[in-house]
Amino acid sequence: MLQPIFITGTGTDVGKTVVSAIIAEALHADYWKPVQAGYDSGTDSEWISGVLVNHVSNIYPEAYKLKLAASPHIAAREEGVRISLDEIAEKYNEISNQHAAYRNEEIEDDDHPSVIRNHFIIEGAGGLTVPLNEKEFIADLIKRIKARVILVSRNYLGSINHSLLTAAVCRQNKLDVIGWVFNGQYVSYEEEIVHWSGFPKIASVPFCESPNKEFITAQAQAIKPILLKLL
């Protein structure tokens, strides 16, 4: 299997799930969200499953599915659970074997059969310094599973600061960053973030009130050529 692609962002509600869906659709990739905290209106995995139109992507169940919409370590504590990176890594290895077995089957794709066959998208919770337990963070999970990273930034007043702090954490942890995907538009913030962070821009996703299958498919087609060049 190729290195997994980990989708993280500058914080909560910046569009990680929408971007995960777009990239999964573009690459016909499998998808996994290890930790889901809060699911009153459904899980991210359920939403992803409902907007992908290709017949190749698999959606794998969460390692931790927590009721409270809060930082994962707090949501886990409320349920008397401790999130373990060892358990997530063990689940990741199990899923990787399933993924490899599935992808070794004959999958037809006229455009890029060898490229699309092996990609695996993992979506994080919040940003890189979101605690998973009393000692470990999302960044530690990324390092543990040796994933490449796509950063999601939503354009708003203050996003330069949040984005550059995220980039600094990536460098501090020596993460392999593919680039940025931006949501919405706010003056020239994208260019500033790319310049100051040194990480390339992959794409800009226009604001959409209620992203649906048609929106995800259209954005996937737009992002696909540059993704294939960067991966």
C-alpha positions as CSV (number, residue, x, y, z in Angstrom):
1,M,0.0,0.0,0.0
2,L,1.1,3.5,-0.7
3,Q,1.7,5.9,2.3
4,P,-1.7,6.8,3.7
5,I,-2.8,10.4,3.3
6,F,-3.9,12.1,6.5
7,I,-6.3,15.0,6.3
8,T,-5.9,17.5,9.1
9,G,-6.6,21.1,9.4
10,T,-6.1,24.4,11.3
11,G,-8.9,23.6,13.7
12,T,-12.5,22.4,13.9
13,D,-15.1,23.1,11.2
14,V,-12.6,24.1,8.6
15,G,-13.9,21.6,6.0
16,K,-11.8,18.5,6.6
17,T,-14.6,16.0,5.9
18,V,-15.7,17.8,2.7
19,V,-12.0,17.8,1.5
20,S,-11.6,14.2,2.5
21,A,-14.7,13.3,0.4
22,I,-13.3,15.3,-2.6
23,I,-9.9,13.6,-2.4
24,A,-11.4,10.1,-1.8
25,E,-13.6,10.6,-4.9
26,A,-10.7,12.0,-7.0
27,L,-8.5,9.1,-6.2
28,H,-11.2,6.4,-5.7
29,A,-9.5,6.0,-2.3
30,D,-10.6,4.2,0.8
31,Y,-11.5,6.3,3.8
32,W,-11.1,5.9,7.6
33,K,-11.8,8.2,10.5
34,P,-10.1,6.6,13.5
35,V,-11.7,8.8,16.2
36,Q,-15.2,10.3,15.9
37,A,-16.3,12.6,18.8
38,G,-19.9,13.6,18.5
39,Y,-22.5,12.0,16.2
40,D,-25.9,13.5,17.0
41,S,-26.4,14.3,13.3
42,G,-24.5,11.3,12.0
43,T,-20.9,10.4,11.7
44,D,-18.4,11.8,9.2
45,S,-18.0,8.2,7.8
46,E,-21.8,8.0,7.1
47,W,-21.7,11.4,5.4
48,I,-18.7,10.4,3.3
49,S,-20.4,7.2,2.3
50,G,-23.5,9.1,1.1
51,V,-21.6,11.6,-1.2
52,L,-19.1,9.3,-2.9
53,V,-20.3,8.1,-6.3
54,N,-17.4,5.7,-7.4
55,H,-17.8,2.0,-6.7
56,V,-14.3,1.4,-5.5
57,S,-13.9,3.3,-2.2
58,N,-14.4,1.4,1.0
59,I,-15.4,3.2,4.3
60,Y,-13.9,1.6,7.4
61,P,-15.5,1.8,10.8
62,E,-14.0,4.0,13.5
63,A,-11.6,2.8,16.2
64,Y,-13.3,5.1,18.7
65,K,-16.9,6.4,18.3
66,L,-17.6,8.8,21.2
67,K,-21.0,10.5,21.9
68,L,-19.8,13.8,23.2
69,A,-18.9,16.5,20.7
70,A,-15.7,17.6,22.4
71,S,-11.9,17.1,22.2
72,P,-11.4,13.3,21.9
73,H,-9.6,12.9,25.2
74,I,-12.5,14.6,27.0
75,A,-15.2,12.7,25.1
76,A,-13.4,9.5,25.9
77,R,-13.0,10.4,29.6
78,E,-16.8,11.0,29.8
79,E,-17.4,7.4,28.7
80,G,-14.7,5.9,30.9
81,V,-12.4,5.2,27.9
82,R,-8.8,6.0,27.2
83,I,-7.8,6.5,23.6
84,S,-4.8,4.3,22.9
85,L,-2.4,5.0,20.0
86,D,-1.4,1.3,20.3
87,E,-5.0,0.3,19.6
88,I,-5.4,2.7,16.8
89,A,-2.1,1.5,15.2
90,E,-3.2,-2.1,15.6
91,K,-6.5,-1.3,14.0
92,Y,-4.7,0.6,11.2
93,N,-2.5,-2.5,10.5
94,E,-5.7,-4.6,10.3
95,I,-7.4,-2.2,8.0
96,S,-4.2,-1.9,5.9
97,N,-4.3,-5.7,5.3
98,Q,-8.0,-5.5,4.3
99,H,-7.2,-2.6,2.1
100,A,-4.4,-4.4,0.4
101,A,-6.4,-7.6,-0.1
102,Y,-9.3,-5.6,-1.6
103,R,-7.1,-3.5,-3.8
104,N,-5.3,-6.5,-5.2
105,E,-8.5,-7.5,-6.9
106,E,-9.0,-6.4,-10.4
107,I,-10.2,-2.8,-10.4
108,E,-10.9,-1.1,-13.7
109,D,-10.1,2.5,-14.2
110,D,-9.3,3.7,-17.7
111,D,-7.5,6.9,-16.7
112,H,-5.1,5.9,-14.0
113,P,-5.4,2.2,-13.0
114,S,-2.1,1.8,-11.2
115,V,-2.3,5.2,-9.4
116,I,-5.9,5.0,-8.2
117,R,-5.7,1.5,-6.9
118,N,-3.9,2.0,-3.6
119,H,-4.7,5.3,-2.0
120,F,-6.0,5.4,1.5
121,I,-7.5,8.6,3.2
122,I,-7.4,9.0,7.0
123,E,-9.3,12.0,8.5
124,G,-8.2,13.4,11.8
125,A,-10.2,15.1,14.6
126,G,-9.7,18.9,14.8
127,G,-6.1,20.0,14.4
128,L,-2.6,18.6,15.0
129,T,-2.4,19.5,18.7
130,V,-5.8,18.0,19.6
131,P,-5.1,15.7,22.5
132,L,-6.0,12.0,22.1
133,N,-5.1,11.2,25.7
134,E,-3.1,12.7,28.5
135,K,0.2,12.5,26.6
136,E,-0.4,12.1,22.9
137,F,-1.8,14.3,20.1
138,I,-3.1,13.9,16.5
139,A,0.5,14.7,15.3
140,D,1.7,11.7,17.2
141,L,-0.8,9.5,15.5
142,I,0.3,10.8,12.1
143,K,3.9,10.0,12.9
144,R,3.0,6.5,14.3
145,I,1.3,5.4,11.0
146,K,3.9,7.3,8.8
147,A,1.3,9.2,6.9
148,R,1.7,12.0,4.4
149,V,-0.4,15.1,5.3
150,I,-2.8,17.3,3.5
151,L,-3.6,20.5,5.4
152,V,-7.0,22.1,5.2
153,S,-7.4,25.8,5.9
154,R,-10.7,27.8,5.8
155,N,-10.2,31.3,4.7
156,Y,-11.3,33.8,7.4
157,L,-9.9,36.7,9.4
158,G,-7.2,35.0,11.5
159,S,-6.6,32.0,9.3
160,I,-3.0,33.2,8.5
161,N,-2.0,32.9,12.1
162,H,-3.8,29.5,12.6
163,S,-2.4,28.2,9.3
164,L,1.2,29.2,10.1
165,L,1.0,27.7,13.6
166,T,-0.2,24.5,12.0
167,A,2.7,24.6,9.5
168,A,5.1,25.2,12.4
169,V,3.8,22.1,14.2
170,C,4.3,20.1,11.0
171,R,7.9,21.2,10.8
172,Q,8.5,20.6,14.5
173,N,7.2,17.0,14.1
174,K,9.0,16.5,10.7
175,L,5.7,15.6,9.0
176,D,5.6,14.9,5.3
177,V,3.3,17.7,4.0
178,I,1.8,17.4,0.5
179,G,0.2,20.8,0.6
180,W,-2.8,23.0,1.4
181,V,-6.4,22.8,0.4
182,F,-8.3,26.0,1.0
183,N,-12.0,26.5,1.7
184,G,-13.7,29.7,0.6
185,Q,-11.9,33.0,-0.3
186,Y,-10.7,35.9,1.8
187,V,-8.6,38.6,0.1
188,S,-5.1,37.2,-0.7
189,Y,-4.8,34.9,2.4
190,E,-4.1,31.8,0.3
191,E,-1.1,33.3,-1.3
192,E,0.2,34.6,2.0
193,I,-0.2,31.2,3.7
194,V,1.6,29.4,0.9
195,H,4.4,32.0,0.9
196,W,5.0,32.0,4.6
197,S,4.5,28.3,5.2
198,G,6.5,27.1,2.2
199,F,3.9,24.3,1.5
200,P,2.3,24.3,-1.9
201,K,-1.4,25.0,-2.7
202,I,-3.2,21.9,-4.0
203,A,-6.6,23.5,-4.6
204,S,-9.3,26.0,-3.5
205,V,-12.7,24.7,-2.8
206,P,-15.5,27.2,-3.2
207,F,-17.9,27.8,-0.3
208,C,-21.0,25.5,-0.5
209,E,-23.9,25.7,2.0
210,S,-24.9,22.0,1.5
211,P,-22.3,20.0,-0.4
212,N,-23.8,17.0,-2.2
213,K,-22.7,14.3,-4.6
214,E,-22.7,16.7,-7.5
215,F,-20.5,19.2,-5.7
216,I,-18.1,16.5,-4.5
217,T,-17.8,15.0,-7.9
218,A,-17.2,18.3,-9.6
219,Q,-14.5,19.3,-7.1
220,A,-12.9,15.9,-7.4
221,Q,-12.5,16.2,-11.1
222,A,-11.0,19.7,-10.7
223,I,-8.5,18.6,-8.0
224,K,-7.5,15.2,-9.6
225,P,-4.8,16.3,-12.0
226,I,-2.7,18.3,-9.5
227,L,-3.2,15.5,-6.9
228,L,-1.8,12.9,-9.2
229,K,1.3,15.1,-9.9
230,L,2.0,15.6,-6.2
231,L,1.5,12.0,-5.0
